[in-house]
Amino acid sequence: MTHIANQPALPARCRALLVALAADALLGDPPNAWHPVVLLGGWMRLGERLAPRGPAARLGWGAAWLIAGAAVTAGAARLLPRHALAQGLATSTLLAYRGLDRAVGAVQAALEAGDLAEARRLLSWHLVSRPTDELDADEVAAAAIESLAENLSDSLVAPAMAYLLGGLPGMAAYRLTNTADAMWGYRDARYEHLGKAAARLDDALNLLPARLSAGLIALATQVTSGRGAAAWRAARRDASRTASPNAGWPMAAIAGALDTTLTKRGHYTLGDGARVPSAALIREARAIVGAAVAIVVVACGVAAALPPYYVEYQ
C-alpha cells in the first residue's frame, strides 16, 4: 500500500534556519534589554540569589533551577507561530555568528594598529573571562583565535543542531544550559556545587557539536588552503589537552588549519606549527570560520529544498 506522509520536520526547520542565519548576518543581535540570552542570564542570577547554603543543598538547587528554567524557556518558545519567518527571526536571536566575528575582528584591528592595551581590553570585554592585562600580543591573538573556534560550536553549530533536532523549544533549552554553564560552571567555592549540573549537562549537549565543528573547520580549511587533513590530525591529537571535553576539538582544529601553536599559559598547548599567532592569523581564522558557516548554509539549503511530501511504500 502506498500513502503520502506529512511534511518532514527537517526541511521546514532548515528553511527557518536559513532565515535565522540571514537575519543574524543582516541585523545582528537585538538590544540587550530584549535579548533572550540576557533574559536567560537574569534567570540564572535570580537562581544564585535564592540558592541555599551547604554543598548538597546547592547541588540540588542548581539542578532544579536549571530544569525549571529549561521547562519555562521551552514552553515559551512553543507558543511562537510555526511558520518559517517567525521561527527564523526568533531563532536568529539565539545565534551569534555576526557578533562573534565582529568581536574577533575588533581585536584584530587593535593589534593591526599596534594598540595592545585596546586589544587586551576588547578581548576581555567580548571574548574571554580570564585576566588579559599581562598577555603578550601573540597571546592575545591566540586567545581570539581560540575563542572564535570554540564559539563556532557554542554559538552556531550547537544551537543550530538543537533547533534541527528539537525545534525552537529544544534550542531555547540548549541556550539556557549553555548560559548556565557560562555563568555557574566554575570550579571554585562559589560555584563548585551550584553549577555542577549545568556544567555536566552542557558538556553532554556539546559532545557532538564540538566534534562536528572541528570537522567543519577541517572541511573549510581544505576548501580554502588545502590543509584540511592537518586540521583534523591536530584536532584528534590535541583535543584532550584542554580541561573541557569539547572545547579542544575546534580549537585544536583551527591551530592545525593555521599551522600555528595556540598556548594558554599553565593550561594547554594546541598544535605544533611554527607560525606565530598574530592579527594576520586572526584574519585567516575568520576566513576559515566564515567558510565553515557557508558550508552550513549550503547544507541547510540542500535539506530545505527536499520535496515537501514523500511517498512511503508498505
N, C-alpha and C positions, 0 to 999 in steps of 0.2 A: 504494500500500500504506500502511496506517495501523498505527502501533505506539505503545505507551505508553513514553515516555522516563523515565529515572530522575529522582529529585527534584533540582531545580536547587540549586546551592550557595547562591545569593543569599538566598532566603527563609530557609534554615536559619541562615545566618550573621547575617541581620538579627534573627532570634529570639534568638540568642546575644548579639548586641549590645544588644538591649533589656534582657536580663538584666544585662549588664555595666553599662549606664547606671543601672539601678535599684540595683544593688549599690553603685556608686560614690556615688549620692545618699544611700543609707541607711547605708552602712558607712564610706565614705571610704577612705583609704589604709591598707594593713596596716602593722604595726610596722616600723620601719626595718630591724631585723635580718632580716626576711623579705621586704622589699620588693624585687621584681625589679629595679627601676631602681637601687637601692642596690647590688645584686649586680653589675649591669652596670657601674656605676661602679668597683667593685672590680676588675673585669677590665681596665678602661682604666688604672687606677692601676698595676696589675701590669705592663701593657704599657709604661708610661712608665718604670718602674724598670728593666726589662730592655732598653730601647731602646739601640741602639748610638750612637756619636758620628759626626759627619760628616753634612752635609746629604743626600747621596744615600742613605746607609745609613738615615738616619732616615725619609726619604721612603718607601723601600721597606718598611721595618719597619712604619711606620704603616698602610700599605695592607694588608700581610699580616696584621697583628694585627686589623685591622677585619674582614677577610674571614673569618679563623678564628673570631672572636667571633660573627659573624653566623651562621656554619655551626653552631657549638655551640648558640647560643640557639634557632635554628630547629629543630635536631634535638631539643633538649629539649622544645620546645613540641609537636612532633609526637607525643610519647609520651603526651600527655594524652588522656583519653577524649573522644570526639567529640560526646557529647550536649550539648544546649543549656545545661544548668545548669553543667556542669563548664567548658565553653568560656566561658560568660558570666562565671563567677566569676574564671577566670584572666584573661580579657580586661579585667575591671574593674581589675585591679592595674596595667595598663599605660595606663589613662586617668587623668586628674587634674582633672576639672572641679570637683568639690566642693572639693578642696584649693585650687585656684586661686581660686575665688570667695571662699572664707573668707580667704585671704591678702590679697586685694584689699580685702575688707570690713574687715579689721583695720586697714589703712592708712586707710581711710575713717573708721573710728570714732576713730582717734587724731587725725585732722585735725578732725573734728567736736568733739572735746574740747579743741581748741586746743593739743594736745601735739605740736609739730612735731618735737621730738627723738625721740619714740617713733615717729612716722610715718616719719621717716628710717630709724630702726633696723629697723622692720618691713619697709620697702621693700627695704633692703639684705639682710636676712636671708632673705626669701622670694622676691623677685621680680626683682631686678636684680643684676648683678655689678659695676657701676660704683660709684665713691665717691658717697655721698649726704650727707656731712656739711655741704656748703655749699649744698645745694638749698633754694630757697625753697618755701613751701607750695604755690604753683601748679605748680612744677616737680615736686614730689613727687606731686601729684595727676595731672599729665600722665604721669609715668613709670608710675604704677599703671595708668592707663587704657591706655597703650601696651602694657604687659605683659599685661594682660587680653586685649586684642585679638590680640596676637601668639600668645599661648599657647592661644587658642581653636583656632588652626591646629595648633600643635605638640603640644598635649596632648590634643586631642579629635578634630578633623577628620582630621588626617593619620594618626594611629594607627587610627582607625575605618576610613578608606579602605584602609589597609594590610590590615586584617583582612578587609574585604569582598572584596578582590581576591586576597589570598594566605593567608587563614585565620590561625590563631594563629602559625604559623611566620613568615609574612610580617610580621605585626605585631611579633613579637619582634625580628626582624632590623631593622625600621624603628626600634624603640625603642633598640636598641644604637647604630645610626648616629646618631640624634638625641642620645643621651647622649655619644657620642664627640665630636660637634661641640661640644656644650656644654662639654666638658672640655678638648678639644685644639684647637678651632677658632679660635685666636688668631693674629694676625699679629705675633708677636714672636720674639725669638731662641730662646726655649724651645720654641715650638710651630709655628713657621712651616712647617717641613718635616714634622714628626711628624704634625701634624693636617691636612695639606693634603688627603689623600684623603677623610678624614671630612667636612671642610667642603664639598668639591665634591660628594660623594655626597648629603649632607644637602640641599644646595641643589637638586639634581636631583629628589630624592624629594618635596620640598615645593613644587615649582613649581605643580602643580595644586591641592593642598590650600590653599595660601595664597590663591589666587585664588577658590577655592570659598568659603573663609571670608569673604573680602570680600563675595562675593555673598550669603552667608547674613546677614551684618551688614546689608547694604542691604535685603534682604527683611524681616528682623526689624524694622528701623527703619521701613520702610513700614507694617508692621502696627501698631507702637507709636506712631508720631508722624507718619507721612506724609512723612518726609524720606528715603525710600529712594533717590530719584534723586540727591539731593545727596550722599549717602554714596557712591554708585557713581561719581559725577563726581569726587569728591575722590580716590577710590582710583585711578582711571585717570590722573588728572592728576599726583598726588604720589607714587605708589608707587615710582618710580625715584629718588627723592631719598635713600633710605637706601642704605647700603653693601651690605646684603643684597638679593639679587634677589627676595626673598619677603616679608620682614617688613613692608615698606612697604605692602603691599596691605591687610591687615586693619587696620593702624594708621591709615592714611590714611582708610579707610572709616569707622572709628569717629570720627575727627576731623570728617569731613563729617556724620556722623549726629548729632553733638552740637552742630554749628555752633560749633566751637571751633578753636583752633590749638594743636597739640602740638609743642613745641620741645625738642630735646636740644641743649644749648649746644655750638656748634662742630661740629655734625654735620648736623642736618636740621631743617626746619620742615614740618609736615604740616597741611593745612587752612588756611583763611583766615577762620574765624569769629571773632566778637567776644567770645564767652563765654569767661571766664577759667576754666581748669581748677580744680576745687575738689572738696570732699567731695561736694557735691550732684551734680556731673557724674560722679563715680565711681559714685554710686548709679544714675544714669541709664544709664551704660555697662554696669553689671552687669545692669540690666533688659533692655537690648538683647541682650547676650550670652546671657542666660537664655532670651530668646525665640528666639534662633538655635538654641540647644540643643533647645528644644521643637520647632522645625521639623525638626531631625534625628530626633527621636524619632517624630514623625508620619510622616516619610518611611520610617523603618525599619519602623514598624507597618504601613504600607500594603504594603511589599515582603514583610514577614513573613507577611501574610495571603494571599499568592498561593497558588493551589492547589498541593498537594504533588506533583502529577503534571501533565504537559501532553501534548497529543497532537501528534504530528508527522505531516504528510502528505507522502508521497513519490510 
